[in-house]
Amino acid sequence: MPKVKHRHSKTRGRKRRTHYKATAPSVTKCKQCGKAKKSHHVCPHCGYYRGVQVKRIETMEDRKAKKEKKERRGRG
C-alpha cells in the first residue's frame, strides 16, 4: 500500500468536500389532481401516472367501510 508523504490538513479536506451537496428533488404538479408530486413518479395522492391510474389509493371512506364490514363479519 502506498504511504502518505505529506499530511493534508482538516481544512484542505473540508474545502474539497464543499461541493458534495444534496440537491432538492424536482417537484411538479399532478395533471389529474393538481397536487405536488415528484417528476417521473406515481402521484401519491391519486395514483395516476401519465394520465393512467396505476395504483389504487384508499380513501378514508374506503377504510371506514372496510372496518365496518370486518366488524359485521366478526359478529355474524
The first five atom37 places (N, CA, C, CB, O) and aatype in JSON, in Angstrom:
{
  "aatype": [12, 14, 11, 19, 11, 8, 1, 8, 15, 11, 16, 1, 7, 1, 11, 1, 1, 16, 8, 18, 11, 0, 16, 0, 14, 15, 19, 16, 11, 4, 11, 5, 4, 7, 11, 0, 11, 11, 15, 8, 8, 19, 4, 14, 8, 4, 7, 18, 18, 1, 7, 19, 5, 19, 11, 1, 9, 6, 16, 12, 6, 3, 1, 11, 0, 11, 11, 6, 11, 11, 6, 1, 1, 7, 1, 7],
  "atom_mask": [
    [1, 1, 1, 1, 1],
    [1, 1, 1, 1, 1],
    [1, 1, 1, 1, 1],
    [1, 1, 1, 1, 1],
    [1, 1, 1, 1, 1],
    [1, 1, 1, 1, 1],
    [1, 1, 1, 1, 1],
    [1, 1, 1, 1, 1],
    [1, 1, 1, 1, 1],
    [1, 1, 1, 1, 1],
    [1, 1, 1, 1, 1],
    [1, 1, 1, 1, 1],
    [1, 1, 1, 0, 1],
    [1, 1, 1, 1, 1],
    [1, 1, 1, 1, 1],
    [1, 1, 1, 1, 1],
    [1, 1, 1, 1, 1],
    [1, 1, 1, 1, 1],
    [1, 1, 1, 1, 1],
    [1, 1, 1, 1, 1],
    [1, 1, 1, 1, 1],
    [1, 1, 1, 1, 1],
    [1, 1, 1, 1, 1],
    [1, 1, 1, 1, 1],
    [1, 1, 1, 1, 1],
    [1, 1, 1, 1, 1],
    [1, 1, 1, 1, 1],
    [1, 1, 1, 1, 1],
    [1, 1, 1, 1, 1],
    [1, 1, 1, 1, 1],
    [1, 1, 1, 1, 1],
    [1, 1, 1, 1, 1],
    [1, 1, 1, 1, 1],
    [1, 1, 1, 0, 1],
    [1, 1, 1, 1, 1],
    [1, 1, 1, 1, 1],
    [1, 1, 1, 1, 1],
    [1, 1, 1, 1, 1],
    [1, 1, 1, 1, 1],
    [1, 1, 1, 1, 1],
    [1, 1, 1, 1, 1],
    [1, 1, 1, 1, 1],
    [1, 1, 1, 1, 1],
    [1, 1, 1, 1, 1],
    [1, 1, 1, 1, 1],
    [1, 1, 1, 1, 1],
    [1, 1, 1, 0, 1],
    [1, 1, 1, 1, 1],
    [1, 1, 1, 1, 1],
    [1, 1, 1, 1, 1],
    [1, 1, 1, 0, 1],
    [1, 1, 1, 1, 1],
    [1, 1, 1, 1, 1],
    [1, 1, 1, 1, 1],
    [1, 1, 1, 1, 1],
    [1, 1, 1, 1, 1],
    [1, 1, 1, 1, 1],
    [1, 1, 1, 1, 1],
    [1, 1, 1, 1, 1],
    [1, 1, 1, 1, 1],
    [1, 1, 1, 1, 1],
    [1, 1, 1, 1, 1],
    [1, 1, 1, 1, 1],
    [1, 1, 1, 1, 1],
    [1, 1, 1, 1, 1],
    [1, 1, 1, 1, 1],
    [1, 1, 1, 1, 1],
    [1, 1, 1, 1, 1],
    [1, 1, 1, 1, 1],
    [1, 1, 1, 1, 1],
    [1, 1, 1, 1, 1],
    [1, 1, 1, 1, 1],
    [1, 1, 1, 1, 1],
    [1, 1, 1, 0, 1],
    [1, 1, 1, 1, 1],
    [1, 1, 1, 0, 1]
  ],
  "atom_positions": [
    [[0.84, -1.19, 0.0], [0.0, 0.0, 0.0], [0.88, 1.24, 0.0], [-0.96, 0.0, 1.22], [1.93, 1.28, 0.65]],
    [[0.46, 2.26, -0.73], [1.26, 3.49, -0.76], [1.19, 4.23, 0.57], [0.8, 4.4, -1.89], [0.18, 4.18, 1.28]],
    [[2.25, 4.91, 0.88], [2.32, 5.71, 2.11], [2.11, 7.18, 1.78], [3.69, 5.5, 2.82], [2.47, 7.64, 0.69]],
    [[1.54, 7.91, 2.7], [1.29, 9.33, 2.52], [2.59, 10.09, 2.8], [0.14, 9.83, 3.44], [3.17, 9.94, 3.87]],
    [[3.03, 10.89, 1.84], [4.27, 11.65, 2.03], [4.03, 12.89, 2.89], [4.87, 12.06, 0.67], [4.83, 13.22, 3.76]],
    [[2.92, 13.58, 2.62], [2.62, 14.8, 3.37], [1.17, 14.74, 3.85], [2.86, 16.08, 2.5], [0.27, 14.4, 3.08]],
    [[0.97, 15.06, 5.09], [-0.38, 15.05, 5.67], [-1.18, 16.23, 5.13], [-0.31, 15.1, 7.22], [-0.66, 17.34, 5.0]],
    [[-2.43, 15.97, 4.81], [-3.33, 17.04, 4.39], [-4.08, 17.54, 5.62], [-4.33, 16.55, 3.28], [-4.52, 16.73, 6.44]],
    [[-4.24, 18.82, 5.75], [-4.92, 19.39, 6.91], [-6.42, 19.11, 6.83], [-4.66, 20.9, 7.0], [-6.96, 18.78, 5.77]],
    [[-7.09, 19.25, 7.97], [-8.54, 19.07, 8.02], [-9.23, 20.07, 7.12], [-9.05, 19.22, 9.46], [-10.2, 19.74, 6.44]],
    [[-8.72, 21.29, 7.12], [-9.32, 22.35, 6.32], [-9.25, 22.03, 4.83], [-8.63, 23.68, 6.59], [-10.21, 22.26, 4.09]],
    [[-8.14, 21.49, 4.41], [-7.96, 21.18, 2.99], [-8.96, 20.11, 2.53], [-6.51, 20.71, 2.72], [-9.53, 20.22, 1.45]],
    [[-9.15, 19.1, 3.36], [-10.11, 18.05, 3.03], [-11.53, 18.58, 3.03], [0.0, 0.0, 0.0], [-12.34, 18.21, 2.18]],
    [[-11.83, 19.45, 3.97], [-13.17, 20.02, 4.07], [-13.47, 20.96, 2.92], [-13.34, 20.75, 5.39], [-14.61, 21.04, 2.46]],
    [[-12.45, 21.68, 2.47], [-12.63, 22.56, 1.31], [-12.99, 21.75, 0.08], [-11.36, 23.39, 1.05], [-13.82, 22.16, -0.74]],
    [[-12.37, 20.6, -0.05], [-12.64, 19.73, -1.2], [-14.08, 19.2, -1.16], [-11.64, 18.56, -1.23], [-14.72, 19.05, -2.2]],
    [[-14.57, 18.93, 0.04], [-15.91, 18.36, 0.19], [-17.04, 19.38, 0.14], [-15.99, 17.61, 1.48], [-18.2, 18.99, 0.24]],
    [[-16.74, 20.65, -0.01], [-17.8, 21.67, -0.03], [-18.72, 21.51, -1.22], [-17.2, 23.05, -0.03], [-19.84, 22.02, -1.2]],
    [[-18.28, 20.83, -2.26], [-19.08, 20.68, -3.48], [-19.99, 19.46, -3.44], [-18.18, 20.6, -4.68], [-20.8, 19.27, -4.35]],
    [[-19.87, 18.62, -2.4], [-20.73, 17.45, -2.28], [-22.01, 17.89, -1.58], [-20.03, 16.29, -1.5], [-22.1, 17.84, -0.35]],
    [[-22.99, 18.3, -2.35], [-24.23, 18.83, -1.77], [-25.42, 17.97, -2.18], [-24.44, 20.3, -2.2], [-25.41, 17.34, -3.23]],
    [[-26.41, 17.97, -1.35], [-27.67, 17.32, -1.69], [-28.51, 18.3, -2.5], [-28.44, 16.85, -0.4], [-28.59, 19.48, -2.17]],
    [[-29.13, 17.8, -3.55], [-29.98, 18.66, -4.37], [-31.45, 18.41, -4.01], [-29.73, 18.4, -5.9], [-31.83, 17.3, -3.63]],
    [[-32.24, 19.44, -4.12], [-33.67, 19.31, -3.83], [-34.34, 18.51, -4.93], [-34.33, 20.71, -3.69], [-33.99, 18.67, -6.1]],
    [[-35.3, 17.62, -4.58], [-35.98, 16.84, -5.61], [-36.84, 17.73, -6.49], [-36.84, 15.73, -4.97], [-37.44, 18.7, -6.01]],
    [[-36.9, 17.39, -7.78], [-37.72, 18.19, -8.68], [-39.19, 17.81, -8.48], [-37.29, 17.97, -10.18], [-39.57, 16.65, -8.61]],
    [[-39.98, 18.8, -8.16], [-41.4, 18.59, -7.86], [-42.24, 19.25, -8.94], [-41.76, 19.15, -6.45], [-41.98, 20.39, -9.33]],
    [[-43.24, 18.52, -9.42], [-44.15, 19.06, -10.43], [-45.59, 18.94, -9.92], [-43.97, 18.31, -11.79], [-45.85, 18.34, -8.88]],
    [[-46.51, 19.52, -10.69], [-47.92, 19.48, -10.35], [-48.58, 18.31, -11.06], [-48.62, 20.82, -10.73], [-48.38, 18.11, -12.26]],
    [[-49.35, 17.53, -10.33], [-50.06, 16.39, -10.92], [-51.15, 16.91, -11.86], [-50.67, 15.47, -9.81], [-51.9, 17.81, -11.5]],
    [[-51.22, 16.34, -13.05], [-52.22, 16.78, -14.03], [-53.62, 16.29, -13.69], [-51.84, 16.3, -15.42], [-54.61, 16.86, -14.15]],
    [[-53.7, 15.24, -12.87], [-55.0, 14.67, -12.52], [-55.64, 15.39, -11.33], [-54.85, 13.18, -12.21], [-56.79, 15.81, -11.4]],
    [[-54.87, 15.53, -10.23], [-55.45, 16.1, -9.02], [-54.91, 17.49, -8.68], [-55.2, 15.17, -7.86], [-55.49, 18.2, -7.86]],
    [[-53.8, 17.89, -9.31], [-53.25, 19.23, -9.09], [-52.34, 19.37, -7.88], [0.0, 0.0, 0.0], [-51.87, 20.47, -7.6]],
    [[-52.07, 18.28, -7.16], [-51.19, 18.35, -6.0], [-49.74, 18.11, -6.42], [-51.62, 17.31, -4.94], [-49.47, 17.62, -7.52]],
    [[-48.81, 18.46, -5.53], [-47.39, 18.33, -5.83], [-46.98, 16.86, -5.81], [-46.56, 19.13, -4.81], [-47.43, 16.08, -4.96]],
    [[-46.12, 16.48, -6.77], [-45.59, 15.12, -6.84], [-44.2, 15.17, -7.44], [-46.52, 14.2, -7.68], [-43.84, 16.15, -8.09]],
    [[-43.41, 14.11, -7.24], [-42.08, 14.04, -7.83], [-42.19, 13.75, -9.32], [-41.23, 12.95, -7.13], [-43.11, 13.05, -9.75]],
    [[-41.27, 14.29, -10.1], [-41.26, 14.04, -11.54], [-40.99, 12.57, -11.8], [-40.19, 14.93, -12.23], [-40.19, 11.94, -11.1]],
    [[-41.65, 12.01, -12.81], [-41.47, 10.62, -13.24], [-41.84, 9.61, -12.15], [-40.03, 10.4, -13.67], [-41.31, 8.5, -12.15]],
    [[-42.74, 9.98, -11.23], [-43.21, 9.08, -10.19], [-44.74, 9.07, -10.19], [-42.66, 9.5, -8.8], [-45.37, 10.01, -10.68]],
    [[-45.33, 8.02, -9.65], [-46.79, 7.94, -9.5], [-47.21, 8.94, -8.44], [-47.24, 6.49, -9.12], [-46.53, 9.09, -7.43]],
    [[-48.32, 9.62, -8.66], [-48.82, 10.6, -7.69], [-49.28, 9.86, -6.43], [-50.0, 11.43, -8.3], [-50.1, 8.95, -6.51]],
    [[-48.75, 10.25, -5.26], [-49.14, 9.55, -4.03], [-50.55, 9.89, -3.57], [-48.16, 9.87, -2.93], [-51.08, 9.22, -2.68]],
    [[-51.16, 10.91, -4.15], [-52.5, 11.35, -3.72], [-53.62, 10.71, -4.52], [-52.61, 12.85, -3.83], [-54.66, 10.37, -3.97]],
    [[-53.4, 10.53, -5.85], [-54.47, 9.98, -6.69], [-54.09, 8.66, -7.37], [-54.86, 10.98, -7.73], [-54.97, 7.95, -7.83]],
    [[-52.79, 8.33, -7.43], [-52.35, 7.06, -8.01], [-52.22, 7.07, -9.52], [0.0, 0.0, 0.0], [-52.12, 6.01, -10.13]],
    [[-52.23, 8.25, -10.14], [-52.13, 8.34, -11.6], [-50.69, 8.61, -12.03], [-53.06, 9.43, -12.13], [-49.94, 9.3, -11.34]],
    [[-50.33, 8.07, -13.2], [-49.04, 8.35, -13.82], [-49.27, 8.5, -15.31], [-47.98, 7.24, -13.52], [-49.72, 7.56, -15.97]],
    [[-48.98, 9.66, -15.85], [-49.14, 9.98, -17.27], [-50.57, 9.72, -17.75], [-48.15, 9.17, -18.11], [-50.78, 9.19, -18.84]],
    [[-51.55, 10.09, -16.92], [-52.95, 10.0, -17.3], [-53.59, 8.63, -17.12], [0.0, 0.0, 0.0], [-54.75, 8.45, -17.47]],
    [[-52.85, 7.66, -16.58], [-53.38, 6.31, -16.39], [-53.3, 5.97, -14.9], [-52.6, 5.26, -17.25], [-52.26, 6.19, -14.27]],
    [[-54.4, 5.43, -14.35], [-54.37, 5.05, -12.94], [-53.62, 3.72, -12.82], [-55.82, 4.93, -12.35], [-54.04, 2.7, -13.36]],
    [[-52.51, 3.76, -12.1], [-51.67, 2.58, -11.94], [-51.67, 2.07, -10.51], [-50.26, 2.87, -12.38], [-51.18, 0.97, -10.25]],
    [[-52.21, 2.85, -9.58], [-52.24, 2.47, -8.18], [-53.55, 2.93, -7.58], [-51.03, 3.08, -7.4], [-53.97, 4.07, -7.79]],
    [[-54.2, 2.04, -6.84], [-55.45, 2.41, -6.19], [-55.14, 3.01, -4.83], [-56.4, 1.18, -6.06], [-54.48, 2.38, -4.01]],
    [[-55.6, 4.22, -4.61], [-55.38, 4.91, -3.34], [-56.62, 4.74, -2.47], [-55.07, 6.42, -3.58], [-57.74, 5.05, -2.89]],
    [[-56.42, 4.24, -1.26], [-57.53, 4.0, -0.34], [-57.89, 5.3, 0.39], [-57.16, 2.89, 0.68], [-57.03, 5.92, 1.02]],
    [[-59.15, 5.71, 0.29], [-59.6, 6.93, 0.95], [-60.1, 6.61, 2.35], [-60.72, 7.62, 0.11], [-60.22, 5.44, 2.73]],
    [[-60.39, 7.65, 3.13], [-60.89, 7.46, 4.49], [-62.24, 6.74, 4.47], [-61.02, 8.82, 5.2], [-62.52, 5.92, 5.35]],
    [[-63.07, 7.04, 3.47], [-64.38, 6.38, 3.37], [-64.2, 4.88, 3.13], [-65.22, 7.01, 2.24], [-64.92, 4.06, 3.69]],
    [[-63.21, 4.53, 2.27], [-62.93, 3.12, 2.0], [-62.47, 2.41, 3.27], [-61.86, 2.98, 0.9], [-62.87, 1.28, 3.53]],
    [[-61.63, 3.07, 4.05], [-61.12, 2.47, 5.28], [-62.25, 2.23, 6.29], [-60.05, 3.37, 5.91], [-62.3, 1.19, 6.93]],
    [[-63.16, 3.23, 6.41], [-64.28, 3.1, 7.34], [-65.19, 1.95, 6.92], [-65.07, 4.41, 7.42], [-65.62, 1.16, 7.75]],
    [[-65.49, 1.87, 5.61], [-66.35, 0.82, 5.11], [-65.72, -0.56, 5.33], [-66.65, 1.03, 3.62], [-66.41, -1.52, 5.69]],
    [[-64.42, -0.65, 5.12], [-63.7, -1.91, 5.32], [-63.75, -2.33, 6.79], [-62.24, -1.77, 4.85], [-63.92, -3.51, 7.1]],
    [[-63.58, -1.35, 7.68], [-63.61, -1.62, 9.12], [-65.0, -2.09, 9.55], [-63.19, -0.36, 9.91], [-65.12, -3.04, 10.33]],
    [[-66.05, -1.43, 9.05], [-67.42, -1.8, 9.39], [-67.74, -3.21, 8.89], [-68.42, -0.79, 8.81], [-68.39, -3.99, 9.57]],
    [[-67.27, -3.52, 7.68], [-67.52, -4.83, 7.09], [-66.84, -5.92, 7.93], [-67.02, -4.88, 5.64], [-67.4, -6.99, 8.13]],
    [[-65.63, -5.63, 8.4], [-64.88, -6.57, 9.23], [-65.59, -6.79, 10.56], [-63.45, -6.05, 9.46], [-65.66, -7.92, 11.05]],
    [[-66.13, -5.71, 11.16], [-66.84, -5.82, 12.43], [-68.13, -6.63, 12.27], [-67.16, -4.42, 12.97], [-68.48, -7.43, 13.14]],
    [[-68.85, -6.41, 11.15], [-70.08, -7.14, 10.9], [-69.79, -8.64, 10.73], [-70.79, -6.59, 9.67], [-70.55, -9.48, 11.2]],
    [[-68.69, -8.95, 10.05], [-68.33, -10.34, 9.81], [-67.99, -11.04, 11.14], [-67.14, -10.41, 8.84], [-68.26, -12.23, 11.31]],
    [[-67.39, -10.29, 12.06], [-67.0, -10.85, 13.36], [-68.2, -11.19, 14.24], [0.0, 0.0, 0.0], [-68.15, -12.14, 15.02]],
    [[-69.28, -10.43, 14.12], [-70.48, -10.66, 14.94], [-71.28, -11.86, 14.46], [-71.37, -9.41, 14.94], [-71.87, -12.59, 15.26]],
    [[-71.29, -12.05, 13.13], [-72.16, -12.94, 12.45], [-72.16, -14.34, 12.74], [0.0, 0.0, 0.0], [-72.92, -15.1, 12.13]]
  ]
}
